[in-house]
Amino acid sequence: MTFDDLGLSPNLLAAIKDAGYTAPTPIQAGAIPVALTGRDVLGIAQTGTGKTASFTLPLIERLSRGRARARMPRSLILCPTRELADQVAQNVRLYAKNHKLTMALLIGGVAFQPQKEILDKGADILIATPGRLLDHFERGGLMLMGIEIMIVDEADRMLDMGFIPDIERIFSLVPPRRQTLFFSATMPNEIVRIVNTFLKDPERIEVSRPAQTAETIKQYIVRVADGSPAGKRAALRAAINRDGVKNGIVFCNRKRDVDIVARSLQRHGFSAAPIHGDLAQAQRMKTLADFKSDQVRILVASDVAARGLDIPAVSHVFNFDIPRNADDYVHRIGRTGRAGLTGESITLVTGDDKKSLANVVKLIGSEPETLALDGAATPAAAPARTDDAEGEVKAARSRRGGRSRTRPATDKPDDQAAAKAPADAPAPTPANDAQKGKRAKPASKDAGVEAAGFGDHVPEFLLRSALG
């Protein structure tokens, strides 16, 4: 099957071809023809299967005629995190380049007024996180009675982050006569209830069983005898130094550990940068862009980056900590082995991780192969140093009078945690620039996008926020 067989218009087919895609994935082949008819869709597929295109393509096709009115968007795409919302926006820009559609991206952690100005001009496609969407609505800057198509992406992640009450409220604000496209990797009872309540006779499209690891990923565990933080960091460096590690994402359970592990890797000569929910949005987006362009080799992340993000050609995933939820193991390692490529995952296991490891083994059906590492060698280009990242962090706090730039680790939903940060705070110096002892240059305002929403990667309102 090709995209020509799905009922898409020549303009959309041309954009797909320009993007380099020739054949739809199973979820795309199943969802797109049904969505084009106007019927509700329940799509169940694990991350990395092409879910984003399976709803953005029919959305663009169905909105190709008509025009949005001020503050009354024609469609709504709800995403659990800012990064996922921005990724969806990139897909819309990519596929809608031959259409005269306007778009607004509403995410937390950035300036509010520029988003309002875009809404005031009218948006065909509204992409938002729940908290910021309701914020605009409650201030009177947004009306939802014009929504023709509503899309919920990563619904089970919404559940994990505590957004279900917000989702239910948003459903109550949009017209009952609408099309709903609902996507989730898993179907826990609460998600089933939402589907039964708000979807009308949906076509269920399931391409693989939930919580199934991809066959393209070779999984390993490393048993770390020294379970101290320093011992785990040494084991992580040894794992990264293995042959064939082109790049990788390191996952930690706590935000403060993300910062410590990233600092440790930098001190030992690795090109590494942290990303988690407490960092400024402009910095998070720049860090992701640097990782995608190979300017940063190792991304150290909290689970904010674990699901939904489409980062191509990641060769390795490293679990510095076994995730608290076994399902998150599947979604973390799903960052590698995508689009037919092969990848490896390496999970560090200490004596305290028996229960967490048992939960993962029960979920995936077998224990990953044990990998032996030869010490914690450092890269040849970097001199060996004592791993005193934690001491350096403490010293920095002391120099600042005991205050830390990194807030205490919390499990607040990403969108909610960001709401407390000043919207116009300047972006901190990116880790890779700080490594070189250089001050990061502010992004040029020319890099923004027009209000219509189609242009370069970084939206104008994000740059305005970053530049103060």
Rosetta blueprint (number, residue, H / E / L):
1 M L
2 T L
3 F H
4 D H
5 D H
6 L H
7 G L
8 L L
9 S L
10 P H
11 N H
12 L H
13 L H
14 A H
15 A H
16 I H
17 K H
18 D H
19 A L
20 G L
21 Y L
22 T L
23 A L
24 P L
25 T L
26 P H
27 I H
28 Q H
29 A H
30 G H
31 A H
32 I H
33 P H
34 V H
35 A H
36 L H
37 T L
38 G L
39 R L
40 D L
41 V E
42 L E
43 G E
44 I E
45 A L
46 Q L
47 T L
48 G L
49 T L
50 G L
51 K H
52 T H
53 A H
54 S H
55 F H
56 T H
57 L H
58 P H
59 L H
60 I H
61 E H
62 R H
63 L L
64 S L
65 R L
66 G L
67 R L
68 A L
69 R E
70 A L
71 R L
72 M E
73 P L
74 R L
75 S E
76 L E
77 I E
78 L E
79 C L
80 P L
81 T L
82 R H
83 E H
84 L H
85 A H
86 D H
87 Q H
88 V H
89 A H
90 Q H
91 N H
92 V H
93 R H
94 L H
95 Y H
96 A L
97 K L
98 N L
99 H L
100 K L
101 L L
102 T L
103 M E
104 A E
105 L E
106 L E
107 I L
108 G L
109 G L
110 V L
111 A L
112 F L
113 Q H
114 P H
115 Q H
116 K H
117 E H
118 I H
119 L H
120 D H
121 K H
122 G L
123 A L
124 D L
125 I E
126 L E
127 I E
128 A E
129 T L
130 P H
131 G H
132 R H
133 L H
134 L H
135 D H
136 H H
137 F H
138 E H
139 R L
140 G L
141 G L
142 L L
143 M L
144 L L
145 M L
146 G L
147 I L
148 E L
149 I E
150 M E
151 I E
152 V E
153 D L
154 E L
155 A H
156 D H
157 R H
158 M H
159 L H
160 D H
161 M L
162 G L
163 F L
164 I H
165 P H
166 D H
167 I H
168 E H
169 R H
170 I H
171 F H
172 S H
173 L H
174 V L
175 P L
176 P L
177 R L
178 R L
179 Q E
180 T E
181 L E
182 F E
183 F E
184 S E
185 A L
186 T L
187 M L
188 P L
189 N H
190 E H
191 I H
192 V H
193 R H
194 I H
195 V H
196 N H
197 T H
198 F H
199 L L
200 K L
201 D L
202 P L
203 E E
204 R E
205 I E
206 E E
207 V L
208 S L
209 R L
210 P L
211 A L
212 Q L
213 T L
214 A L
215 E L
216 T L
217 I E
218 K E
219 Q E
220 Y E
221 I E
222 V E
223 R E
224 V L
225 A L
226 D L
227 G L
228 S L
229 P H
230 A H
231 G H
232 K H
233 R H
234 A H
235 A H
236 L H
237 R H
238 A H
239 A H
240 I H
241 N L
242 R L
243 D L
244 G L
245 V L
246 K L
247 N L
248 G E
249 I E
250 V E
251 F E
252 C L
253 N L
254 R L
255 K H
256 R H
257 D H
258 V H
259 D H
260 I H
261 V H
262 A H
263 R H
264 S H
265 L H
266 Q H
267 R H
268 H L
269 G L
270 F L
271 S L
272 A E
273 A E
274 P E
275 I E
276 H L
277 G L
278 D L
279 L L
280 A L
281 Q H
282 A H
283 Q H
284 R H
285 M H
286 K H
287 T H
288 L H
289 A H
290 D H
291 F H
292 K H
293 S L
294 D L
295 Q L
296 V L
297 R L
298 I E
299 L E
300 V E
301 A E
302 S L
303 D H
304 V H
305 A H
306 A L
307 R L
308 G L
309 L L
310 D L
311 I L
312 P L
313 A L
314 V L
315 S L
316 H E
317 V E
318 F E
319 N E
320 F L
321 D L
322 I L
323 P L
324 R L
325 N L
326 A H
327 D H
328 D H
329 Y H
330 V H
331 H H
332 R H
333 I H
334 G L
335 R L
336 T L
337 G L
338 R L
339 A L
340 G L
341 L L
342 T L
343 G E
344 E E
345 S E
346 I E
347 T E
348 L E
349 V E
350 T L
351 G H
352 D H
353 D H
354 K H
355 K H
356 S H
357 L H
358 A H
359 N H
360 V H
361 V H
362 K H
363 L H
364 I H
365 G L
366 S L
367 E L
368 P L
369 E E
370 T E
371 L L
372 A L
373 L L
374 D L
375 G L
376 A L
377 A L
378 T L
379 P L
380 A L
381 A L
382 A L
383 P L
384 A L
385 R L
386 T L
387 D L
388 D L
389 A H
390 E H
391 G H
392 E H
393 V H
394 K H
395 A H
396 A H
397 R H
398 S H
399 R H
400 R L
401 G L
402 G L
403 R L
404 S L
405 R L
406 T L
407 R L
408 P L
409 A L
410 T L
411 D L
412 K L
413 P L
414 D H
415 D H
416 Q H
417 A H
418 A H
419 A H
420 K L
421 A L
422 P L
423 A L
424 D L
425 A L
426 P L
427 A L
428 P L
429 T L
430 P L
431 A H
432 N H
433 D H
434 A H
435 Q H
436 K L
437 G L
438 K L
439 R L
440 A L
441 K L
442 P L
443 A L
444 S L
445 K H
446 D H
447 A H
448 G L
449 V L
450 E L
451 A L
452 A L
453 G L
454 F L
455 G L
456 D L
457 H L
458 V L
459 P L
460 E H
461 F H
462 L H
463 L H
464 R H
465 S H
466 A H
467 L H
468 G L
